[in-house]
Structures are given as structure tokens and as C-alpha cells.
Amino acid sequence: MKIVGKFILLAASIVGLFFLLNLVEWTNVFELKKNQDRLEVKIGKLVLNQVKDLYEVIEDDRIDSSLDSLFIPLLKENYISSKNYDLFLVKSTEVNAFALPDDKIIVTTGLINFLDSSNYLSAVLAHEIAHCEKNHVMRSLITNFGLDLLLSGSGTGEITNFITGQAFSRKLEKEADELAIDYLVEAKIDPHSIVKVMELFDVYLSSADDVSWVSSHPIPADRKKYLNQKIDRLDVDSSDFKNPIDSKTWVELQEMVSKYDTQD
């Protein structure tokens, strides 16, 4: 009897779930998703145009090729379509990288000159890809500016300042950090690279006059702690790791980027 009773309960639950699903206006749900996608494309274009007004975008085939050697494998090895992704290098002494709406990622020349290894740049890119894949940019914009303002198309300057300032919540930053580890492991890149980046940021923050980065990020020491904990849980085999580009190519990339930094 107990088995019959459980079967009846399961059947009743399935019927109830089916009834509830029939009450959902799926057409409206899909239409809402479509409208949100259109909004993201619209805001992405507005913000990207403003970023291009604020920064000089470097267009150099040799630099682009080296950056693609780091960027594309991260997408490919994690089964992320590269169709909509774009990576832009901008001239700035700021040590920064940030994601824009519609899967656009900005990296500064200052960041490349600051990092010691191509693996470290891969770690930063993995983090920004995670922000894009988890839709953190749009979620943060809606939370901080409201849907009405975003739909109106006004306030682009404030939105751009918000994005370039990396003002994500600490919860979203942690989610992006931990997902970045997964991306690095799948791409056969040492996940400890992102921990090394935190150590470099720790040094940078202790010597930099502008520490606004701290206000919207977990402090590097906290990030190192939970990152190391996740890596330990994964129990990865370090013999599988590889460098996406060799050290010589990385040095050449930094030299090419440095030439742009010295130009007026």
C-alpha cells in the first residue's frame, strides 16, 4: 500500500506541475527575453561608442593576433561561441579590464604592461568572460539604474562610468572569479594564474594613489582564499597545463603595446 500511495502522490505531483506549466504565458516569457536581448545590444553599442570616445582603440594586426591566441581558446575550450564576442585593446595607463553589455571586453595597455605572464592575462580574460556569460553587466545595470532609464537610452555617460569603474557586487565578483577557474582548467591553463593576479593587484593597490577598485571588489586577500579553496577542491593535474603563447611572444606583445603607450 505504501508503494501505491507514493505512486499516486507522484502522479498527482506530475499532473499539478503540468497544470502550472500550462498557466505560464510562454509567449510572453520568450518575448521578454527577446526584448532584453535587444536592449542589451542597444546599450552595448551606445556604451562601446562612448568608450571609443574616451579611449584610443589600438588597431594593430600583430597585437590582435597575439591577443586572439589567448582569447579565442578560452571561448572554444569552454564551448562558448565566439560569434558575438569582441576584444578591444585601448590606450590607457590604467591597470584595468572590463566587460560591456553584448559580450564586448575592454583591456587596457596598462594592464598588459603590468602583468608578468600571458597566463595572467588569460586569467583576467576568463574573469571578464564569466561576467558576460553570467549576464552580470545587464543585471548590475538594471539593479543600479532601473529598466526605465535603460529603455529610455539616456544616462549613457553614467552607465559607462559605472561599467569602467567595475562596480559589480562582491557576490558577482566572486561568482566570476570561481567560474574563471573552471574556464582556465578547461583551456589547460594553470588556474593558480588568477591567484597570482590577485597577488599582483595586492602590490598594486598598496602603492597606487587611486584605490577605488577596492570599493567594488573583494580585497585580494579574500579572493585568494576562496580561489585557492576552489582549486584545491578541483584537485587538478598540473601536468596538463600549458602556456597559450610562449614567453618570447608575450615579451614581444608587451614591447608592441609599450610603443603605443609612449606615443602622444
KOLKOLPA-338178 format. One record per residue (C-alpha): residue number from 1; x negated, y negated, z. Coordinates in Angstrom, 1 decimal. Last residue first. Layout:
BEGIN
R; nr; px; py; pz
R; NUM; X; Y; Z .
...
END
This chain:
BEGIN
R; nr; px; py; pz
R; 264; -51.4; -61.1; -27.9 .
R; 263; -53.2; -57.8; -28.4 .
R; 262; -54.9; -56.2; -25.4 .
R; 261; -52.0; -54.0; -24.7 .
R; 260; -51.8; -52.8; -28.3 .
R; 259; -55.3; -51.6; -28.1 .
R; 258; -54.6; -49.8; -24.9 .
R; 257; -52.0; -47.6; -26.6 .
R; 256; -54.5; -46.4; -29.2 .
R; 255; -57.0; -45.6; -26.4 .
R; 254; -54.4; -43.8; -24.3 .
R; 253; -53.4; -41.7; -27.3 .
R; 252; -57.1; -40.8; -28.0 .
R; 251; -57.5; -39.8; -24.3 .
R; 250; -54.5; -37.6; -24.6 .
R; 249; -55.7; -36.0; -27.9 .
R; 248; -59.0; -35.2; -26.2 .
R; 247; -57.3; -33.7; -23.1 .
R; 246; -55.3; -31.2; -25.2 .
R; 245; -51.6; -31.6; -26.0 .
R; 244; -48.7; -29.6; -24.6 .
R; 243; -51.0; -28.2; -21.9 .
R; 242; -50.2; -24.7; -21.0 .
R; 241; -48.7; -22.8; -18.1 .
R; 240; -48.0; -19.0; -18.2 .
R; 239; -50.9; -18.1; -15.9 .
R; 238; -49.2; -20.3; -13.2 .
R; 237; -46.5; -17.6; -12.6 .
R; 236; -43.6; -19.3; -11.0 .
R; 235; -42.3; -18.5; -7.5 .
R; 234; -39.1; -20.5; -8.1 .
R; 233; -38.6; -21.1; -4.4 .
R; 232; -42.1; -22.5; -4.0 .
R; 231; -41.4; -25.0; -6.9 .
R; 230; -38.2; -26.0; -5.1 .
R; 229; -39.9; -26.7; -1.8 .
R; 228; -42.7; -28.6; -3.5 .
R; 227; -40.1; -30.9; -5.1 .
R; 226; -38.3; -31.3; -1.8 .
R; 225; -41.5; -32.5; -0.1 .
R; 224; -43.0; -34.5; -2.9 .
R; 223; -39.8; -36.5; -3.2 .
R; 222; -39.9; -37.4; 0.5 .
R; 221; -43.5; -38.6; 0.2 .
R; 220; -42.7; -40.5; -3.0 .
R; 219; -40.0; -42.6; -1.3 .
R; 218; -36.5; -41.8; -2.6 .
R; 217; -35.7; -44.3; -5.3 .
R; 216; -33.6; -47.4; -5.6 .
R; 215; -35.2; -49.7; -3.1 .
R; 214; -38.7; -48.1; -3.7 .
R; 213; -39.0; -49.5; -7.3 .
R; 212; -38.7; -53.0; -5.9 .
R; 211; -42.3; -52.6; -4.7 .
R; 210; -43.7; -55.6; -6.6 .
R; 209; -47.1; -56.5; -5.1 .
R; 208; -48.6; -53.2; -6.1 .
R; 207; -51.3; -51.5; -4.0 .
R; 206; -49.3; -49.2; -1.8 .
R; 205; -46.8; -48.6; -4.5 .
R; 204; -49.5; -47.5; -7.0 .
R; 203; -51.0; -45.0; -4.6 .
R; 202; -47.6; -43.4; -3.8 .
R; 201; -46.8; -43.6; -7.5 .
R; 200; -49.9; -41.5; -8.2 .
R; 199; -48.9; -38.9; -5.5 .
R; 198; -45.4; -38.8; -7.0 .
R; 197; -46.9; -38.1; -10.5 .
R; 196; -48.9; -35.3; -8.9 .
R; 195; -45.6; -33.8; -7.7 .
R; 194; -44.2; -34.0; -11.2 .
R; 193; -47.3; -32.2; -12.5 .
R; 192; -46.7; -29.4; -10.0 .
R; 191; -44.2; -28.1; -12.6 .
R; 190; -47.1; -26.8; -14.7 .
R; 189; -45.8; -26.9; -18.3 .
R; 188; -44.5; -23.7; -19.8 .
R; 187; -41.6; -25.5; -21.5 .
R; 186; -39.1; -23.5; -19.4 .
R; 185; -41.1; -24.4; -16.3 .
R; 184; -41.1; -28.1; -17.2 .
R; 183; -37.4; -28.2; -17.8 .
R; 182; -36.7; -26.4; -14.5 .
R; 181; -38.9; -28.9; -12.6 .
R; 180; -37.1; -31.8; -14.3 .
R; 179; -33.8; -30.4; -12.9 .
R; 178; -35.2; -31.0; -9.4 .
R; 177; -36.3; -34.5; -10.1 .
R; 176; -33.1; -35.4; -11.9 .
R; 175; -31.0; -34.2; -9.0 .
R; 174; -33.2; -36.0; -6.5 .
R; 173; -32.8; -39.2; -8.5 .
R; 172; -29.0; -38.7; -8.6 .
R; 171; -28.8; -38.4; -4.8 .
R; 170; -31.1; -41.4; -4.3 .
R; 169; -28.7; -43.5; -6.3 .
R; 168; -29.9; -44.8; -9.6 .
R; 167; -31.2; -48.4; -9.8 .
R; 166; -34.0; -47.8; -12.4 .
R; 165; -34.7; -51.5; -12.7 .
R; 164; -34.5; -51.2; -16.5 .
R; 163; -31.0; -49.9; -16.1 .
R; 162; -29.7; -52.6; -13.8 .
R; 161; -31.4; -55.3; -15.8 .
R; 160; -29.8; -54.0; -19.0 .
R; 159; -26.3; -53.9; -17.3 .
R; 158; -26.7; -57.5; -16.1 .
R; 157; -27.7; -58.7; -19.5 .
R; 156; -24.9; -56.7; -21.2 .
R; 155; -22.3; -58.4; -19.0 .
R; 154; -19.6; -58.3; -21.6 .
R; 153; -18.5; -55.4; -23.8 .
R; 152; -15.0; -55.5; -22.5 .
R; 151; -15.0; -51.7; -22.1 .
R; 150; -17.9; -51.9; -19.7 .
R; 149; -16.2; -54.6; -17.6 .
R; 148; -13.0; -52.6; -17.4 .
R; 147; -14.8; -49.3; -16.6 .
R; 146; -16.4; -50.7; -13.4 .
R; 145; -19.8; -52.3; -13.0 .
R; 144; -21.6; -50.2; -10.3 .
R; 143; -19.7; -46.9; -10.4 .
R; 142; -19.1; -47.0; -14.2 .
R; 141; -22.8; -47.9; -14.8 .
R; 140; -24.0; -45.2; -12.5 .
R; 139; -21.9; -42.5; -14.2 .
R; 138; -23.0; -43.8; -17.6 .
R; 137; -26.7; -43.5; -16.7 .
R; 136; -26.4; -40.3; -14.7 .
R; 135; -24.9; -38.3; -17.7 .
R; 134; -26.5; -35.1; -16.3 .
R; 133; -28.3; -34.5; -19.6 .
R; 132; -29.5; -38.1; -19.8 .
R; 131; -30.9; -38.3; -16.2 .
R; 130; -32.5; -34.9; -16.8 .
R; 129; -34.1; -36.2; -20.0 .
R; 128; -35.6; -39.0; -17.8 .
R; 127; -37.1; -36.5; -15.4 .
R; 126; -38.5; -34.3; -18.2 .
R; 125; -40.1; -37.4; -19.7 .
R; 124; -41.8; -38.2; -16.4 .
R; 123; -43.1; -34.7; -16.1 .
R; 122; -44.3; -34.7; -19.7 .
R; 121; -46.2; -37.9; -18.9 .
R; 120; -47.9; -36.1; -16.0 .
R; 119; -48.7; -33.2; -18.3 .
R; 118; -50.4; -35.6; -20.7 .
R; 117; -52.8; -36.4; -17.9 .
R; 116; -54.2; -39.3; -15.8 .
R; 115; -51.2; -41.7; -15.9 .
R; 114; -51.6; -45.4; -15.6 .
R; 113; -52.4; -46.1; -19.3 .
R; 112; -49.2; -44.2; -20.3 .
R; 111; -47.1; -46.1; -17.7 .
R; 110; -48.4; -49.5; -18.8 .
R; 109; -47.6; -48.8; -22.4 .
R; 108; -44.0; -48.5; -21.3 .
R; 107; -41.6; -45.6; -21.9 .
R; 106; -38.0; -46.0; -23.0 .
R; 105; -35.6; -43.1; -23.4 .
R; 104; -32.4; -43.2; -25.5 .
R; 103; -29.8; -40.5; -24.8 .
R; 102; -26.6; -42.5; -25.5 .
R; 101; -26.9; -44.8; -22.5 .
R; 100; -30.5; -45.8; -21.7 .
R; 99; -33.1; -43.8; -19.8 .
R; 98; -36.1; -45.4; -18.0 .
R; 97; -39.8; -45.3; -17.9 .
R; 96; -42.1; -47.6; -15.9 .
R; 95; -45.5; -48.8; -14.9 .
R; 94; -45.0; -52.4; -16.0 .
R; 93; -47.9; -53.7; -18.2 .
R; 92; -45.5; -53.9; -21.1 .
R; 91; -45.5; -53.0; -24.8 .
R; 90; -42.6; -50.6; -25.5 .
R; 89; -42.7; -47.0; -26.6 .
R; 88; -39.3; -45.7; -27.7 .
R; 87; -38.0; -42.1; -27.5 .
R; 86; -34.8; -41.2; -29.3 .
R; 85; -32.4; -38.3; -28.6 .
R; 84; -29.3; -37.8; -30.6 .
R; 83; -30.4; -34.8; -32.8 .
R; 82; -32.9; -33.5; -30.3 .
R; 81; -30.5; -30.7; -29.2 .
R; 80; -31.3; -29.3; -25.8 .
R; 79; -32.2; -25.6; -25.8 .
R; 78; -34.6; -26.1; -22.9 .
R; 77; -37.6; -25.1; -25.0 .
R; 76; -36.5; -27.5; -27.7 .
R; 75; -36.0; -30.5; -25.6 .
R; 74; -39.3; -30.3; -23.7 .
R; 73; -41.0; -29.2; -26.9 .
R; 72; -39.8; -32.5; -28.6 .
R; 71; -41.2; -34.9; -26.0 .
R; 70; -44.8; -34.0; -25.6 .
R; 69; -45.8; -33.5; -29.3 .
R; 68; -43.3; -36.3; -30.1 .
R; 67; -45.5; -38.6; -28.1 .
R; 66; -48.6; -37.6; -30.1 .
R; 65; -46.7; -38.1; -33.4 .
R; 64; -45.3; -41.5; -32.3 .
R; 63; -48.8; -42.7; -31.4 .
R; 62; -50.1; -41.7; -34.8 .
R; 61; -47.1; -43.2; -36.7 .
R; 60; -47.2; -46.5; -34.9 .
R; 59; -44.1; -48.6; -34.1 .
R; 58; -44.5; -50.3; -30.8 .
R; 57; -41.3; -51.9; -29.5 .
R; 56; -42.1; -55.4; -28.2 .
R; 55; -40.0; -55.9; -25.1 .
R; 54; -37.1; -58.2; -24.0 .
R; 53; -35.4; -58.5; -27.4 .
R; 52; -35.8; -54.8; -28.1 .
R; 51; -34.3; -54.1; -24.6 .
R; 50; -31.4; -56.2; -25.7 .
R; 49; -30.8; -54.2; -28.8 .
R; 48; -31.1; -51.0; -26.8 .
R; 47; -28.5; -52.3; -24.3 .
R; 46; -25.9; -53.2; -27.0 .
R; 45; -26.5; -49.9; -28.9 .
R; 44; -26.2; -47.8; -25.8 .
R; 43; -23.1; -49.7; -24.7 .
R; 42; -21.3; -48.7; -27.9 .
R; 41; -22.6; -45.1; -28.0 .
R; 40; -21.5; -44.7; -24.3 .
R; 39; -18.1; -46.2; -25.1 .
R; 38; -17.6; -43.8; -28.0 .
R; 37; -18.5; -40.9; -25.8 .
R; 36; -16.0; -42.1; -23.1 .
R; 35; -13.3; -42.4; -25.7 .
R; 34; -13.9; -38.8; -26.9 .
R; 33; -13.8; -37.5; -23.3 .
R; 32; -10.5; -39.4; -22.7 .
R; 31; -9.1; -37.9; -25.9 .
R; 30; -10.1; -34.4; -24.8 .
R; 29; -8.3; -34.9; -21.5 .
R; 28; -5.2; -36.5; -23.1 .
R; 27; -4.9; -33.6; -25.5 .
R; 26; -5.3; -31.2; -22.6 .
R; 25; -2.3; -32.6; -20.8 .
R; 24; -2.5; -30.2; -17.8 .
R; 23; 0.8; -28.6; -16.8 .
R; 22; -0.1; -25.4; -18.8 .
R; 21; -3.2; -25.0; -16.6 .
R; 20; -1.0; -25.0; -13.5 .
R; 19; 1.2; -22.3; -14.8 .
R; 18; -1.7; -20.1; -15.8 .
R; 17; -3.2; -20.6; -12.4 .
R; 16; 0.1; -19.5; -10.8 .
R; 15; 0.4; -16.5; -13.0 .
R; 14; -3.2; -15.5; -12.2 .
R; 13; -2.5; -16.0; -8.4 .
R; 12; 0.6; -13.9; -8.6 .
R; 11; -1.3; -11.1; -10.3 .
R; 10; -4.0; -11.2; -7.6 .
R; 9; -1.4; -11.1; -4.9 .
R; 8; 0.4; -8.2; -6.5 .
R; 7; -2.9; -6.3; -6.9 .
R; 6; -3.8; -7.0; -3.2 .
R; 5; -0.4; -5.6; -2.1 .
R; 4; -0.8; -2.5; -4.3 .
R; 3; -4.2; -1.9; -2.8 .
R; 2; -2.9; -2.3; 0.8 .
R; 1; 0.0; 0.0; 0.0 .
END
